[in-house]
Amino acid sequence: MLLTPQPALASGPEALESVDWLSRPEVTEPETLLEHAMGVDVAPEDRPEPFWVGTNLHDAESLTTSSLAAMGLEPRALDFDPTPGILYMSMEGHTLRPWCGGGGQTANAALDCSPLVDEEVTFPAYGNDQTKATAFQKLANYYNDFNLVMTTGRPPNWVPYTMAVIGGSSSLAGQGGGVCGIANVACDGAKRNHVSLTFPQSCGNSVAEIAAQETAHNWGLEHTDITSDIMYPYVTGGNNSFRNECMDISHATGNGITQCPQVHEFYCPGGGGEEQNSYAELMGIFGPRAADTTAPTITNLVPSNGSTWTTADTFVISATFAEDSNFLAVKWDWLEGLPDSLPDGYDRCTNNVCSDSYPAWRSNQEPYDFITFDRPPAGNYTMKVEAMDAYGNYVTETISFTVIQSDEPSTTGMPGETDTDAGTTGDDTDTGETDATGTTGGEGTSAGPGETLDPTVAGTDTDSTTGSEMDEGCGCVTSNAPPLSAGMLLLLAAIALPRRRRN
């Protein structure tokens, strides 16, 4: 089969070395998920290639027993706070590739790359509009209590999201008969851009049940031995749910090794890591569902729009945000004044899809530094910054500034000082945030939050297939999609449940 080449990501941070007046701002926090979660640095050559354990697909960022053992590491407690998530249901036909086009990653939903497939594969669309709406609503019902935003419209590629591809049969992914779905496992939901596959042509009437289990595998849940739990390893077609009780891990599939014992033990302290509370783990990953119609705000932007600097200045292009949740996606783009040695452009963003990336699970309170100018040449420069939370609330700002020829640093504001008044001319430009009514404040450019999608078709359960195995495995297209548009999001309503913190 002739494979369609996956476009490589734009020039990486090392491309800056070709320009003597540009550099990457210093990064002090761990840059990879593995480093952040494990507190150690593992060289790329020491990280295992994705590998199967039974029907589970593991890579270095799975943080599972088997993947850590392959690197000589022991499981350790994970301390991620409950964080909103995004689940994109792809039911219109989807192509996946087994490579990501660079950047050292093995799977990323936004890049349509996943080792779940051995070659480029197109999964066909699933059903008609009524069938899709029914599956969407049933899956939303399973996740009703959790702070998980569901959508049938694809988010921008720089926003981390989990993708559930629904369509086709297990044979398209090289799986045998009786396999209803596969997904990568990532303990404690640490990796938020994995993919799962659900095969309606193999297990037709249980699509939502299968998709619920496969997406839960993405976030670290394993099989249990209770038939009424979503994580029971076989399709039951019954009135099941994510059970709020400690249940024995089922080893009916796999190799008999529990993969996320350090997480299970937190929620079932008496189980020694061999019991799982499916409901409590999802609540610990996402927290209780909550409504959010407030856009992030830009609290500090350097340089200020319209400012003037000199060829003797050194300063960092940077933005700081305020956001009322602990989920924030950010993207910087260099629009004007790009050096000729960076012909493919230069950008930096979350989700590992840009020239440079922000570290996984970084604090939203920290500045999002883009690039350092160190005595740049005279000229006009324009940069754009965007930010979005898990609910589609969005803010953006474009800044233009001028560098003039001079042997003296600018006289207003210390070079490199993170202050919106820095520079010799120009007034601060208000951020273009959008409130819940779509009213834009200030003079910045903004796009409003995505409107809520309220499916009115609540399908009746017709699941009747039994004895089909629901196995776990993984799955990920470079998209330049704009911010979430109207009709893209199902924003789950707020309920009064206490927020849980894991220490």
Protein Blocks (a to p, Z undefined) as FASTA:
>chain_A
ZZdddddddddfklmmmpmkbccdddfbdfbfklmmnopacdfklpccdddehjaccdfk
lopaklmmmnopacdddfbdcddddddddfebpaddfbehighiabdfklopafkbfbdc
ddddehjfklmmmmmmmmmmmmmmpccdddfbdcdfklccddddeedjfklnopaehiab
dcdddehhlaacbccdddfklmmmlmmmmmmmmmmmmnopacdfbfkbmklcbdekiacd
dddbdddddfkgcjhpafblmlmmmmmmmnnopaccfklmmmmmnopadddfbdcddfbd
cddehiacdfkbccddddddddfbfbdcdddddfbhpafklmnopaddehilafbdcdeh
iafkbccdfbdcehiaedddddddddddfkopacdddddddddddfbdcfehpehiacfk
gcjedcddddfbdcfkopaehjbdcdddddddddfbdcddfbfbehiacdddddddddfb
dcddehkaccdddddddddddZZ
